[in-house]
Amino acid sequence: MAGTTHDSTARAILYAFLANFGIAIAKSWAAWLTGSGSMLAEAIHSYADTGNQVLLYLGLKQSQRPADDEHPLGYGKLSYFWSFIVAILLFSMGGLFSIYEGVHKLHNPEPLSQVWIAIVVLILAILLEGSSLYGALREIKKVRGDRPFKEWLKHTRNSELVVVLGEDIGAQLGLILALGFLALAQATGNPVYDAMGSICIGVILIVISAFIAWRIRSLLVGRSADPDIQAAIDAIIGEQEAIEFCFNTITLQLGPDTMLAAKIKMRSGQTIDEAVASINALERELKARVPKLKWCFIEPDVAD
């Protein structure tokens, strides 16, 4: 399952990178020919998204670095750091620039030319971005299994997939808005609609970047493992005949890996050697049955 999660995330990032890079070039060409503010905003958005995919992949690879003396719990949280940087870039380079460009065009409207080129490019971009979104949803399906999508989105600790999904949805909405406002500008001959489209795109990007930053904030601070993982851990501990009671368990998600600390009460009558053997057996079973449980600290006690 761990390998599947990593591979699914990498594929989703690759789909988004290829789609955004090709779309960015096409949008730049169309923006230069037509003078459209909406198209320019969309081009900048796509270039930002392309760079974001590189950062997400960088975070994904760096999070796999082994632990060392300076970082005894590894580098898993680097994936959260780079995901948060992506949210900031989406807010600044995508959202704020689009709004700035729209406001500039409102105060200095310019007639559009060869709008049909921009419309064709936008339609093709919608198809390409749709394929990227479909690819992301397909990879998410592999990771979430039978869990409802809303529940997965609420509880997932995979920041890269959340970012890719947010970017793809934002890009698709932005493209549809750009197409609609550009068509209005062409039909009415009023370039103000094009400027309004740029502003609306910027607002959508800011909302999505704020959502992504909010979701990643708790991961940066330190969040427990997925509820399914916690439930599996509690069930395994409860199966052990040598354990009378589990006082509490604490989990911490560190990128792709999980840390567990648990305080338990052993059944009376066991020797120290028997208790130690039971705890060691429990740790081996936990790591064998729980995906990516990398650190396991079990403390025997008589009271919480």
Backbone as CSV, one residue per row, in Angstrom:
resi,resn,N_x,N_y,N_z,CA_x,CA_y,CA_z,C_x,C_y,C_z
1,MET,0.821,-1.208,0.000,0.000,0.000,0.000,0.855,1.257,0.000
2,ALA,1.985,1.213,0.749,2.850,2.379,0.807,3.415,2.703,-0.553
3,GLY,3.894,1.634,-1.259,4.425,1.864,-2.586,3.370,2.387,-3.533
4,THR,2.139,1.885,-3.389,1.045,2.333,-4.235,0.756,3.809,-4.020
5,THR,0.757,4.247,-2.765,0.506,5.648,-2.457,1.563,6.537,-3.083
6,HIS,2.840,6.160,-2.936,3.930,6.951,-3.504,3.822,6.993,-5.020
7,ASP,3.586,5.854,-5.652,3.497,5.801,-7.115,2.300,6.593,-7.624
8,SER,1.167,6.493,-6.938,-0.030,7.230,-7.355,0.204,8.737,-7.276
9,THR,0.868,9.175,-6.216,1.164,10.603,-6.064,2.092,11.080,-7.168
10,ALA,3.144,10.305,-7.456,4.093,10.680,-8.499,3.413,10.761,-9.867
11,ARG,2.526,9.804,-10.155,1.826,9.830,-11.446,0.897,11.037,-11.547
12,ALA,0.187,11.356,-10.470,-0.707,12.512,-10.487,0.078,13.794,-10.738
13,ILE,1.253,13.913,-10.125,2.108,15.092,-10.336,2.573,15.149,-11.786
14,LEU,2.949,13.999,-12.344,3.417,13.961,-13.732,2.310,14.359,-14.698
15,TYR,1.087,13.844,-14.498,-0.040,14.214,-15.358,-0.226,15.739,-15.349
16,ALA,-0.207,16.315,-14.143,-0.437,17.752,-14.014,0.693,18.547,-14.662
17,PHE,1.933,18.094,-14.501,3.072,18.807,-15.082,2.991,18.844,-16.609
18,LEU,2.757,17.691,-17.221,2.710,17.641,-18.683,1.558,18.483,-19.230
19,ALA,0.401,18.389,-18.595,-0.748,19.161,-19.060,-0.503,20.660,-18.913
20,ASN,-0.019,21.083,-17.748,0.168,22.515,-17.495,1.252,23.123,-18.375
21,PHE,2.326,22.382,-18.619,3.406,22.935,-19.442,2.950,23.151,-20.882
22,GLY,2.256,22.154,-21.432,1.752,22.317,-22.801,0.715,23.421,-22.903
23,ILE,-0.169,23.499,-21.906,-1.201,24.536,-21.903,-0.591,25.911,-21.752
24,ALA,0.450,26.048,-20.921,1.085,27.353,-20.691,1.659,27.922,-21.980
25,ILE,2.301,27.081,-22.765,2.879,27.549,-24.035,1.776,28.003,-24.987
26,ALA,0.712,27.215,-25.093,-0.389,27.574,-25.988,-1.067,28.869,-25.540
27,LYS,-1.272,29.033,-24.237,-1.916,30.246,-23.726,-1.050,31.485,-23.970
28,SER,0.264,31.340,-23.799,1.169,32.473,-24.024,1.085,32.949,-25.469
29,TRP,1.050,32.009,-26.375,0.956,32.351,-27.791,-0.376,33.043,-28.079
30,ALA,-1.455,32.519,-27.523,-2.772,33.114,-27.749,-2.877,34.492,-27.103
31,ALA,-2.304,34.662,-25.902,-2.345,35.964,-25.233,-1.584,37.015,-26.026
32,TRP,-0.472,36.618,-26.609,0.342,37.557,-27.394,-0.399,37.970,-28.665
33,LEU,-1.103,37.052,-29.291,-1.816,37.363,-30.531,-3.082,38.183,-30.288
34,THR,-3.786,37.895,-29.204,-5.099,38.519,-28.990,-5.061,39.743,-28.078
35,GLY,-4.051,39.843,-27.210,-4.014,40.932,-26.235,-5.009,40.728,-25.104
36,SER,-5.447,39.505,-24.886,-6.455,39.214,-23.872,-5.833,39.160,-22.479
37,GLY,-6.433,39.916,-21.539,-5.973,39.872,-20.158,-6.302,38.556,-19.503
38,SER,-7.490,38.010,-19.795,-7.863,36.709,-19.242,-6.900,35.623,-19.701
39,MET,-6.519,35.679,-20.975,-5.605,34.671,-21.494,-4.220,34.821,-20.888
40,LEU,-3.762,36.066,-20.690,-2.467,36.282,-20.058,-2.478,35.773,-18.617
41,ALA,-3.573,36.062,-17.907,-3.697,35.573,-16.530,-3.661,34.049,-16.492
42,GLU,-4.344,33.422,-17.461,-4.352,31.971,-17.527,-2.963,31.420,-17.863
43,ALA,-2.210,32.126,-18.735,-0.854,31.680,-19.078,0.055,31.715,-17.852
44,ILE,0.007,32.825,-17.106,0.811,32.931,-15.886,0.405,31.848,-14.891
45,HIS,-0.898,31.617,-14.789,-1.398,30.571,-13.893,-0.823,29.215,-14.280
46,SER,-0.793,28.905,-15.568,-0.293,27.596,-16.006,1.210,27.464,-15.781
47,TYR,1.966,28.557,-16.018,3.405,28.506,-15.742,3.655,28.297,-14.252
48,ALA,2.856,28.972,-13.418,2.989,28.793,-11.968,2.678,27.359,-11.577
49,ASP,1.627,26.794,-12.169,1.263,25.410,-11.863,2.360,24.439,-12.301
50,THR,2.987,24.725,-13.450,4.070,23.866,-13.931,5.228,23.867,-12.945
51,GLY,5.605,25.068,-12.488,6.660,25.152,-11.476,6.253,24.485,-10.182
52,ASN,4.979,24.577,-9.855,4.488,23.958,-8.621,4.636,22.437,-8.649
53,GLN,4.410,21.838,-9.821,4.553,20.390,-9.918,5.996,19.970,-9.659
54,VAL,6.939,20.791,-10.126,8.355,20.503,-9.867,8.631,20.540,-8.373
55,LEU,8.080,21.546,-7.679,8.278,21.653,-6.236,7.630,20.478,-5.495
56,LEU,6.443,20.072,-5.940,5.777,18.938,-5.299,6.589,17.657,-5.466
57,TYR,7.138,17.464,-6.651,7.952,16.263,-6.877,9.231,16.319,-6.052
58,LEU,9.809,17.525,-5.937,10.993,17.702,-5.106,10.688,17.327,-3.656
59,GLY,9.545,17.806,-3.160,9.153,17.463,-1.795,8.908,15.976,-1.632
60,LEU,8.300,15.351,-2.643,8.021,13.914,-2.586,9.322,13.116,-2.500
61,LYS,10.336,13.506,-3.274,11.610,12.791,-3.260,12.386,13.065,-1.973
62,GLN,12.400,14.326,-1.535,13.159,14.661,-0.330,12.565,13.999,0.915
63,SER,11.253,13.794,0.915,10.621,13.172,2.080,11.049,11.716,2.257
64,GLN,11.658,11.122,1.232,12.107,9.741,1.298,13.517,9.602,1.858
65,ARG,14.181,10.719,2.127,15.550,10.656,2.653,15.565,9.936,4.002
66,PRO,16.579,9.111,4.250,16.630,8.374,5.528,16.935,9.293,6.702
67,ALA,16.546,8.861,7.881,16.803,9.634,9.091,18.300,9.711,9.366
68,ASP,18.714,10.778,10.048,20.112,10.929,10.446,20.157,11.514,11.854
69,ASP,21.358,11.847,12.311,21.504,12.344,13.679,20.779,13.663,13.893
70,GLU,20.764,14.522,12.884,20.113,15.820,13.001,18.600,15.716,12.869
71,HIS,18.140,14.708,12.138,16.705,14.521,11.914,16.366,13.052,12.200
72,PRO,16.301,12.682,13.492,16.100,11.270,13.851,14.764,10.695,13.401
73,LEU,13.774,11.560,13.128,12.483,11.081,12.638,12.349,11.271,11.127
74,GLY,13.466,11.472,10.456,13.454,11.557,9.003,13.053,12.924,8.463
75,TYR,12.804,12.954,7.157,12.515,14.204,6.447,11.106,14.218,5.854
76,GLY,10.224,13.409,6.411,8.885,13.277,5.838,8.123,14.579,5.739
77,LYS,8.314,15.478,6.712,7.550,16.726,6.710,7.986,17.698,5.623
78,LEU,9.089,17.403,4.912,9.478,18.267,3.796,8.396,18.294,2.722
79,SER,7.651,17.215,2.573,6.564,17.208,1.588,5.499,18.239,1.964
80,TYR,5.251,18.430,3.259,4.295,19.438,3.708,4.843,20.845,3.462
81,PHE,6.144,21.018,3.704,6.759,22.339,3.498,6.618,22.782,2.051
82,TRP,6.985,21.919,1.113,6.919,22.297,-0.294,5.473,22.454,-0.762
83,SER,4.569,21.682,-0.205,3.151,21.856,-0.541,2.653,23.218,-0.067
84,PHE,3.122,23.656,1.089,2.727,24.971,1.600,3.311,26.083,0.726
85,ILE,4.547,25.911,0.269,5.156,26.884,-0.650,4.339,26.971,-1.934
86,VAL,3.871,25.835,-2.425,3.032,25.820,-3.628,1.756,26.632,-3.403
87,ALA,1.149,26.484,-2.222,-0.059,27.256,-1.916,0.227,28.751,-1.942
88,ILE,1.383,29.156,-1.427,1.760,30.574,-1.438,1.960,31.067,-2.864
89,LEU,2.633,30.263,-3.690,2.859,30.659,-5.086,1.544,30.731,-5.856
90,LEU,0.653,29.787,-5.583,-0.651,29.821,-6.246,-1.411,31.083,-5.868
91,PHE,-1.279,31.505,-4.608,-1.928,32.725,-4.128,-1.328,33.966,-4.778
92,SER,0.009,34.038,-4.814,0.679,35.252,-5.292,0.783,35.300,-6.812
93,MET,1.479,34.323,-7.394,1.696,34.343,-8.842,0.420,34.081,-9.630
94,GLY,-0.470,33.281,-9.053,-1.715,32.986,-9.755,-2.810,33.971,-9.433
95,GLY,-3.254,33.975,-8.168,-4.415,34.779,-7.789,-4.191,36.278,-7.840
96,LEU,-3.175,36.765,-7.142,-2.952,38.216,-7.076,-2.608,38.795,-8.438
97,PHE,-1.778,38.075,-9.220,-1.422,38.605,-10.539,-2.644,38.679,-11.444
98,SER,-3.514,37.677,-11.385,-4.710,37.694,-12.221,-5.607,38.876,-11.873
99,ILE,-5.753,39.139,-10.581,-6.562,40.287,-10.170,-5.918,41.598,-10.616
100,TYR,-4.595,41.685,-10.440,-3.877,42.892,-10.883,-4.070,43.115,-12.380
101,GLU,-3.910,42.066,-13.152,-4.056,42.198,-14.611,-5.473,42.611,-14.968
102,GLY,-6.475,42.053,-14.259,-7.861,42.426,-14.536,-8.145,43.878,-14.209
103,VAL,-7.661,44.345,-13.058,-7.858,45.748,-12.672,-7.162,46.679,-13.659
104,HIS,-5.956,46.297,-14.080,-5.217,47.105,-15.070,-6.001,47.216,-16.377
105,LYS,-6.578,46.113,-16.822,-7.349,46.129,-18.062,-8.650,46.925,-17.918
106,LEU,-9.213,46.929,-16.700,-10.422,47.729,-16.481,-10.134,49.209,-16.644
107,HIS,-8.988,49.650,-16.155,-8.632,51.065,-16.238,-8.029,51.437,-17.591
108,ASN,-7.466,50.461,-18.270,-6.863,50.706,-19.578,-7.334,49.650,-20.577
109,PRO,-8.627,49.675,-20.918,-9.149,48.638,-21.829,-8.528,48.737,-23.214
110,GLU,-8.238,47.584,-23.771,-7.666,47.520,-25.116,-8.511,46.579,-25.966
111,PRO,-8.733,46.928,-27.221,-9.537,46.052,-28.085,-8.842,44.712,-28.308
112,LEU,-9.639,43.666,-28.393,-9.094,42.332,-28.612,-9.024,42.034,-30.104
113,SER,-8.094,41.163,-30.484,-7.972,40.777,-31.882,-7.805,39.267,-31.981
114,GLN,-8.301,38.709,-33.080,-8.198,37.274,-33.349,-8.628,36.436,-32.139
115,VAL,-9.784,36.799,-31.606,-10.265,36.127,-30.395,-10.509,34.641,-30.638
116,TRP,-10.817,34.268,-31.866,-11.093,32.876,-32.169,-9.905,31.982,-31.821
117,ILE,-8.677,32.540,-31.943,-7.484,31.761,-31.589,-7.504,31.424,-30.104
118,ALA,-7.803,32.443,-29.281,-7.855,32.222,-27.833,-8.959,31.228,-27.470
119,ILE,-10.092,31.317,-28.159,-11.199,30.404,-27.865,-10.814,28.963,-28.186
120,VAL,-10.162,28.756,-29.323,-9.715,27.402,-29.689,-8.715,26.880,-28.661
121,VAL,-7.769,27.740,-28.279,-6.755,27.326,-27.297,-7.420,26.969,-25.968
122,LEU,-8.395,27.767,-25.539,-9.071,27.503,-24.271,-9.846,26.189,-24.302
123,ILE,-10.501,25.909,-25.427,-11.237,24.649,-25.545,-10.285,23.458,-25.463
124,LEU,-9.145,23.563,-26.185,-8.157,22.490,-26.112,-7.580,22.364,-24.702
125,ALA,-7.364,23.516,-24.050,-6.827,23.501,-22.690,-7.804,22.855,-21.721
126,ILE,-9.106,23.114,-21.910,-10.117,22.486,-21.052,-10.060,20.966,-21.188
127,LEU,-9.863,20.485,-22.421,-9.770,19.043,-22.642,-8.511,18.469,-21.990
128,LEU,-7.369,19.168,-22.157,-6.123,18.684,-21.568,-6.176,18.723,-20.049
129,GLU,-6.690,19.831,-19.524,-6.774,19.960,-18.062,-7.769,18.943,-17.502
130,GLY,-8.805,18.662,-18.273,-9.761,17.639,-17.854,-9.103,16.270,-17.756
131,SER,-8.199,15.976,-18.691,-7.492,14.692,-18.634,-6.578,14.639,-17.414
132,SER,-5.952,15.776,-17.079,-5.107,15.831,-15.883,-5.943,15.634,-14.623
133,LEU,-7.104,16.286,-14.556,-7.996,16.137,-13.407,-8.490,14.698,-13.286
134,TYR,-8.830,14.090,-14.427,-9.272,12.700,-14.416,-8.158,11.792,-13.905
135,GLY,-6.911,12.074,-14.349,-5.780,11.273,-13.884,-5.574,11.405,-12.383
136,ALA,-5.712,12.632,-11.866,-5.559,12.840,-10.424,-6.640,12.099,-9.641
137,LEU,-7.888,12.184,-10.122,-8.986,11.498,-9.447,-8.816,9.977,-9.503
138,ARG,-8.260,9.492,-10.600,-8.031,8.050,-10.727,-6.973,7.576,-9.730
139,GLU,-5.895,8.369,-9.578,-4.864,8.003,-8.617,-5.376,8.120,-7.182
140,ILE,-6.224,9.119,-6.931,-6.823,9.255,-5.600,-7.708,8.059,-5.290
141,LYS,-8.415,7.581,-6.293,-9.279,6.414,-6.117,-8.463,5.203,-5.677
142,LYS,-7.270,5.039,-6.242,-6.416,3.916,-5.871,-5.987,4.018,-4.409
143,VAL,-5.788,5.244,-3.940,-5.313,5.453,-2.570,-6.447,5.345,-1.562
144,ARG,-7.607,5.953,-1.891,-8.697,5.997,-0.911,-9.483,4.705,-0.848
145,GLY,-9.389,3.857,-1.865,-10.092,2.579,-1.843,-11.597,2.757,-1.824
146,ASP,-12.251,2.155,-0.833,-13.716,2.209,-0.739,-14.216,3.394,0.071
147,ARG,-13.322,4.215,0.582,-13.744,5.352,1.395,-14.412,6.407,0.509
148,PRO,-15.474,7.036,0.970,-16.092,8.114,0.197,-15.088,9.244,-0.055
149,PHE,-15.227,9.885,-1.205,-14.268,10.932,-1.577,-14.227,12.058,-0.541
150,LYS,-15.397,12.473,-0.041,-15.455,13.567,0.930,-14.722,13.199,2.208
151,GLU,-14.865,11.947,2.639,-14.180,11.501,3.854,-12.674,11.459,3.629
152,TRP,-12.264,10.969,2.456,-10.830,10.940,2.143,-10.241,12.341,2.162
153,LEU,-10.919,13.301,1.527,-10.421,14.667,1.454,-10.306,15.288,2.842
154,LYS,-11.216,14.930,3.730,-11.211,15.477,5.087,-10.070,14.920,5.921
155,HIS,-9.752,13.629,5.732,-8.803,12.961,6.631,-7.442,12.672,6.016
156,THR,-7.281,12.805,4.703,-6.015,12.404,4.095,-4.841,13.218,4.629
157,ARG,-3.708,12.542,4.743,-2.453,13.201,5.137,-1.530,13.361,3.928
158,ASN,-2.027,13.048,2.737,-1.224,13.158,1.515,-1.370,14.570,0.954
159,SER,-0.439,15.448,1.307,-0.554,16.855,0.908,-0.382,17.042,-0.597
160,GLU,0.473,16.217,-1.229,0.712,16.393,-2.662,-0.546,16.151,-3.485
161,LEU,-1.281,15.099,-3.149,-2.503,14.819,-3.903,-3.548,15.906,-3.681
162,VAL,-3.614,16.451,-2.470,-4.550,17.545,-2.198,-4.196,18.764,-3.047
163,VAL,-2.903,19.078,-3.145,-2.466,20.238,-3.926,-2.750,20.033,-5.410
164,VAL,-2.397,18.860,-5.931,-2.637,18.576,-7.354,-4.128,18.658,-7.668
165,LEU,-4.947,18.087,-6.797,-6.391,18.141,-7.009,-6.886,19.580,-6.991
166,GLY,-6.437,20.374,-6.020,-6.856,21.775,-5.941,-6.429,22.570,-7.159
167,GLU,-5.196,22.348,-7.601,-4.710,23.049,-8.787,-5.511,22.674,-10.024
168,ASP,-5.787,21.394,-10.192,-6.526,20.949,-11.376,-7.953,21.513,-11.385
169,ILE,-8.603,21.513,-10.225,-9.949,22.067,-10.159,-9.924,23.564,-10.427
170,GLY,-8.944,24.265,-9.824,-8.817,25.706,-10.058,-8.540,26.025,-11.508
171,ALA,-7.672,25.228,-12.126,-7.349,25.457,-13.536,-8.565,25.237,-14.427
172,GLN,-9.323,24.189,-14.141,-10.502,23.902,-14.969,-11.548,25.007,-14.832
173,LEU,-11.805,25.435,-13.593,-12.755,26.532,-13.387,-12.267,27.813,-14.053
174,GLY,-10.960,28.091,-13.939,-10.402,29.285,-14.558,-10.542,29.274,-16.067
175,LEU,-10.297,28.127,-16.675,-10.426,28.007,-18.131,-11.864,28.239,-18.582
176,ILE,-12.810,27.662,-17.850,-14.222,27.835,-18.216,-14.636,29.297,-18.091
177,LEU,-14.185,29.946,-17.008,-14.489,31.374,-16.834,-13.850,32.210,-17.929
178,ALA,-12.586,31.929,-18.235,-11.896,32.686,-19.277,-12.607,32.539,-20.619
179,LEU,-13.041,31.320,-20.929,-13.758,31.087,-22.183,-15.077,31.851,-22.201
180,GLY,-15.809,31.799,-21.092,-17.091,32.485,-21.041,-16.964,33.993,-21.169
181,PHE,-16.053,34.590,-20.410,-15.894,36.044,-20.459,-15.292,36.508,-21.782
182,LEU,-14.411,35.696,-22.342,-13.834,36.057,-23.637,-14.903,36.012,-24.727
183,ALA,-15.787,35.029,-24.649,-16.885,34.946,-25.613,-17.815,36.153,-25.454
184,LEU,-18.068,36.579,-24.207,-18.883,37.770,-23.974,-18.223,39.015,-24.548
185,ALA,-16.921,39.125,-24.342,-16.200,40.285,-24.872,-16.260,40.322,-26.395
186,GLN,-16.170,39.162,-27.015,-16.234,39.094,-28.472,-17.639,39.408,-28.980
187,ALA,-18.650,38.869,-28.284,-20.031,39.064,-28.736,-20.487,40.507,-28.568
188,THR,-20.055,41.155,-27.486,-20.505,42.529,-27.201,-19.549,43.594,-27.718
189,GLY,-18.317,43.168,-28.022,-17.312,44.142,-28.436,-16.793,44.962,-27.271
190,ASN,-17.082,44.528,-26.049,-16.672,45.275,-24.853,-15.547,44.515,-24.137
191,PRO,-14.307,45.041,-24.152,-13.179,44.334,-23.528,-13.252,44.293,-22.004
192,VAL,-14.205,45.026,-21.414,-14.346,45.008,-19.957,-14.659,43.598,-19.460
193,TYR,-15.418,42.838,-20.243,-15.734,41.468,-19.850,-14.464,40.621,-19.723
194,ASP,-13.500,40.862,-20.592,-12.236,40.139,-20.529,-11.512,40.460,-19.221
195,ALA,-11.525,41.728,-18.830,-10.895,42.130,-17.574,-11.616,41.508,-16.382
196,MET,-12.949,41.475,-16.443,-13.715,40.853,-15.354,-13.391,39.362,-15.230
197,GLY,-13.160,38.721,-16.356,-12.787,37.315,-16.335,-11.472,37.090,-15.612
198,SER,-10.509,37.972,-15.865,-9.216,37.869,-15.194,-9.363,38.016,-13.685
199,ILE,-10.192,38.958,-13.240,-10.414,39.176,-11.801,-11.082,37.951,-11.175
200,CYS,-12.088,37.405,-11.843,-12.791,36.224,-11.309,-11.849,35.026,-11.192
201,ILE,-10.979,34.862,-12.177,-9.997,33.779,-12.128,-9.094,33.955,-10.913
202,GLY,-8.669,35.191,-10.679,-7.808,35.469,-9.535,-8.480,35.144,-8.214
203,VAL,-9.756,35.489,-8.098,-10.496,35.206,-6.858,-10.577,33.701,-6.613
204,ILE,-10.859,32.936,-7.658,-10.940,31.480,-7.520,-9.605,30.905,-7.065
205,LEU,-8.510,31.382,-7.649,-7.189,30.870,-7.282,-6.846,31.196,-5.835
206,ILE,-7.232,32.382,-5.388,-6.967,32.757,-3.999,-7.761,31.875,-3.042
207,VAL,-9.014,31.612,-3.368,-9.843,30.742,-2.518,-9.240,29.337,-2.436
208,ILE,-8.818,28.795,-3.578,-8.249,27.447,-3.593,-6.916,27.402,-2.851
209,SER,-6.081,28.425,-3.042,-4.793,28.451,-2.341,-4.998,28.557,-0.835
210,ALA,-6.019,29.315,-0.414,-6.317,29.437,1.015,-6.768,28.089,1.578
211,PHE,-7.582,27.347,0.806,-8.029,26.029,1.249,-6.845,25.079,1.387
212,ILE,-5.946,25.086,0.391,-4.781,24.204,0.435,-3.900,24.546,1.640
213,ALA,-3.647,25.842,1.854,-2.815,26.261,2.986,-3.444,25.843,4.310
214,TRP,-4.765,25.967,4.415,-5.470,25.580,5.645,-5.349,24.092,5.900
215,ARG,-5.454,23.273,4.838,-5.354,21.826,4.996,-3.947,21.396,5.390
216,ILE,-2.929,22.085,4.871,-1.550,21.688,5.132,-1.057,22.228,6.468
217,ARG,-1.663,23.301,6.951,-1.215,23.923,8.202,-1.165,22.906,9.346
218,SER,-2.220,22.106,9.483,-2.257,21.146,10.578,-1.182,20.071,10.420
219,LEU,-0.834,19.731,9.169,0.211,18.743,8.939,1.576,19.301,9.322
220,LEU,1.798,20.571,9.038,3.058,21.210,9.422,3.200,21.281,10.938
221,VAL,2.111,21.617,11.607,2.140,21.720,13.069,2.377,20.347,13.694
222,GLY,1.766,19.323,13.130,1.881,17.968,13.660,0.502,17.365,13.836
223,ARG,0.144,16.433,12.962,-1.183,15.848,12.978,-1.095,14.343,13.196
224,SER,-2.106,13.813,13.849,-2.143,12.373,14.091,-2.309,11.621,12.771
225,ALA,-2.129,10.311,12.838,-2.281,9.486,11.646,-3.746,9.427,11.218
226,ASP,-3.966,8.944,10.022,-5.308,8.770,9.487,-6.154,7.947,10.469
227,PRO,-7.433,8.303,10.658,-8.291,7.539,11.582,-8.309,6.040,11.314
228,ASP,-8.228,5.628,10.047,-8.198,4.198,9.732,-6.949,3.534,10.298
229,ILE,-5.812,4.245,10.238,-4.564,3.713,10.780,-4.651,3.614,12.301
230,GLN,-5.206,4.649,12.935,-5.351,4.614,14.387,-6.274,3.478,14.823
231,ALA,-7.349,3.278,14.083,-8.278,2.197,14.418,-7.608,0.833,14.275
232,ALA,-6.785,0.673,13.232,-6.078,-0.595,13.018,-5.088,-0.851,14.149
233,ILE,-4.391,0.208,14.585,-3.433,0.065,15.685,-4.151,-0.361,16.963
234,ASP,-5.258,0.307,17.283,-6.017,-0.031,18.499,-6.519,-1.473,18.447
235,ALA,-6.956,-1.906,17.257,-7.475,-3.274,17.118,-6.372,-4.302,17.336
236,ILE,-5.176,-4.043,16.800,-4.060,-4.982,16.952,-3.632,-5.081,18.412
237,ILE,-3.555,-3.939,19.088,-3.180,-3.947,20.509,-4.231,-4.706,21.321
238,GLY,-5.506,-4.510,20.964,-6.581,-5.178,21.699,-6.587,-6.681,21.528
239,GLU,-5.948,-7.190,20.465,-5.904,-8.634,20.210,-4.872,-9.355,21.066
240,GLN,-3.960,-8.609,21.676,-2.838,-9.233,22.381,-3.277,-9.786,23.738
241,GLU,-3.092,-11.093,23.932,-3.476,-11.733,25.188,-2.620,-11.270,26.355
242,ALA,-1.379,-10.864,26.075,-0.475,-10.473,27.157,-0.780,-9.073,27.686
243,ILE,-1.639,-8.328,26.976,-1.941,-6.950,27.382,-3.324,-6.906,28.012
244,GLU,-3.395,-6.362,29.211,-4.670,-6.258,29.920,-5.456,-5.036,29.485
245,PHE,-4.722,-3.917,29.275,-5.423,-2.664,28.967,-4.471,-1.707,28.265
246,CYS,-5.014,-0.922,27.331,-4.230,0.131,26.666,-4.711,1.478,27.197
247,PHE,-3.829,2.196,27.888,-4.215,3.483,28.465,-4.440,4.531,27.370
248,ASN,-3.493,4.635,26.438,-3.650,5.595,25.348,-2.640,5.314,24.247
249,THR,-2.962,5.786,23.078,-2.037,5.728,21.935,-1.920,7.116,21.338
250,ILE,-0.712,7.467,20.934,-0.460,8.749,20.275,0.222,8.464,18.944
251,THR,-0.339,8.964,17.874,0.269,8.810,16.551,0.637,10.177,15.995
252,LEU,1.629,10.190,15.150,2.064,11.420,14.488,2.428,11.092,13.056
253,GLN,1.845,11.843,12.116,2.121,11.628,10.699,3.301,12.484,10.280
254,LEU,4.326,11.841,9.728,5.543,12.528,9.295,5.746,12.253,7.813
255,GLY,5.014,12.988,6.979,5.059,12.731,5.543,4.443,11.374,5.260
256,PRO,5.158,10.495,4.565,4.588,9.180,4.260,4.651,8.203,5.430
257,ASP,5.389,8.535,6.490,5.609,7.615,7.597,4.817,8.026,8.840
258,THR,4.594,7.032,9.712,3.822,7.241,10.930,4.646,6.841,12.153
259,MET,4.501,7.607,13.235,5.128,7.272,14.508,4.037,6.946,15.520
260,LEU,4.278,5.927,16.355,3.326,5.512,17.375,3.992,5.478,18.744
261,ALA,3.311,6.020,19.741,3.700,5.865,21.137,2.466,5.375,21.884
262,ALA,2.614,4.291,22.649,1.475,3.720,23.348,1.865,3.354,24.776
263,LYS,0.930,3.553,25.708,1.124,3.153,27.096,0.130,2.039,27.399
264,ILE,0.656,0.905,27.850,-0.178,-0.274,28.049,0.031,-0.853,29.450
265,LYS,-0.947,-1.659,29.894,-0.831,-2.399,31.146,-0.754,-3.885,30.808
266,MET,0.359,-4.518,31.209,0.536,-5.942,30.948,-0.264,-6.755,31.969
267,ARG,-0.687,-7.949,31.578,-1.389,-8.825,32.512,-0.415,-9.274,33.616
268,SER,-0.917,-9.376,34.813,-0.076,-9.749,35.948,0.387,-11.200,35.823
269,GLY,1.482,-11.482,36.494,1.997,-12.843,36.494,3.091,-13.089,35.479
270,GLN,3.407,-12.114,34.628,4.452,-12.288,33.626,5.798,-11.863,34.193
271,THR,6.820,-12.581,33.797,8.169,-12.161,34.168,8.574,-10.998,33.273
272,ILE,9.651,-10.331,33.653,10.140,-9.212,32.837,10.494,-9.698,31.435
273,ASP,11.161,-10.848,31.366,11.554,-11.368,30.048,10.325,-11.687,29.195
274,GLU,9.281,-12.226,29.796,8.063,-12.542,29.050,7.363,-11.266,28.576
275,ALA,7.333,-10.248,29.453,6.708,-8.981,29.075,7.468,-8.318,27.930
276,VAL,8.800,-8.329,28.019,9.625,-7.741,26.953,9.394,-8.486,25.640
277,ALA,9.327,-9.812,25.699,9.101,-10.604,24.487,7.730,-10.295,23.882
278,SER,6.727,-10.108,24.731,5.379,-9.787,24.244,5.353,-8.416,23.574
279,ILE,6.048,-7.442,24.165,6.084,-6.091,23.589,6.825,-6.103,22.260
280,ASN,7.929,-6.814,22.191,8.677,-6.904,20.929,7.842,-7.564,19.841
281,ALA,7.098,-8.602,20.220,6.229,-9.285,19.245,5.132,-8.338,18.768
282,LEU,4.594,-7.545,19.698,3.565,-6.574,19.327,4.117,-5.547,18.341
283,GLU,5.311,-5.031,18.588,5.904,-4.043,17.690,6.122,-4.618,16.297
284,ARG,6.575,-5.874,16.239,6.783,-6.499,14.927,5.461,-6.665,14.190
285,GLU,4.422,-7.061,14.913,3.119,-7.245,14.278,2.534,-5.921,13.801
286,LEU,2.688,-4.885,14.601,2.185,-3.561,14.211,2.853,-3.085,12.921
287,LYS,4.161,-3.214,12.845,4.889,-2.748,11.658,4.573,-3.611,10.440
288,ALA,4.233,-4.884,10.680,3.915,-5.769,9.561,2.519,-5.504,9.007
289,ARG,1.589,-5.111,9.885,0.191,-4.979,9.473,-0.247,-3.550,9.187
290,VAL,0.490,-2.564,9.685,0.108,-1.169,9.481,1.063,-0.532,8.476
291,PRO,0.566,-0.085,7.323,1.424,0.495,6.288,2.183,1.714,6.796
292,LYS,3.488,1.714,6.544,4.360,2.863,6.812,4.424,3.247,8.286
293,LEU,4.171,2.315,9.193,4.422,2.571,10.618,5.916,2.349,10.835
294,LYS,6.656,3.443,10.936,8.116,3.359,10.942,8.706,3.368,12.344
295,TRP,8.062,4.104,13.252,8.565,4.177,14.626,7.476,3.705,15.573
296,CYS,7.862,2.873,16.542,6.884,2.287,17.458,7.493,2.249,18.859
297,PHE,6.905,2.992,19.792,7.410,3.057,21.157,6.301,2.603,22.100
298,ILE,6.506,1.461,22.757,5.510,0.880,23.649,6.021,0.993,25.100
299,GLU,5.227,1.619,25.973,5.609,1.786,27.375,4.682,0.988,28.281
300,PRO,5.212,-0.011,28.989,4.384,-0.735,29.966,4.269,0.058,31.263
301,ASP,3.078,0.080,31.856,2.868,0.826,33.088,1.660,0.237,33.814
302,VAL,1.419,0.718,35.030,0.274,0.252,35.810,-0.794,1.307,35.941
303,ALA,-0.482,2.549,35.509,-1.455,3.658,35.562,-1.103,4.654,34.489
304,ASP,-2.102,5.403,34.074,-1.885,6.397,33.026,-1.198,7.626,33.611
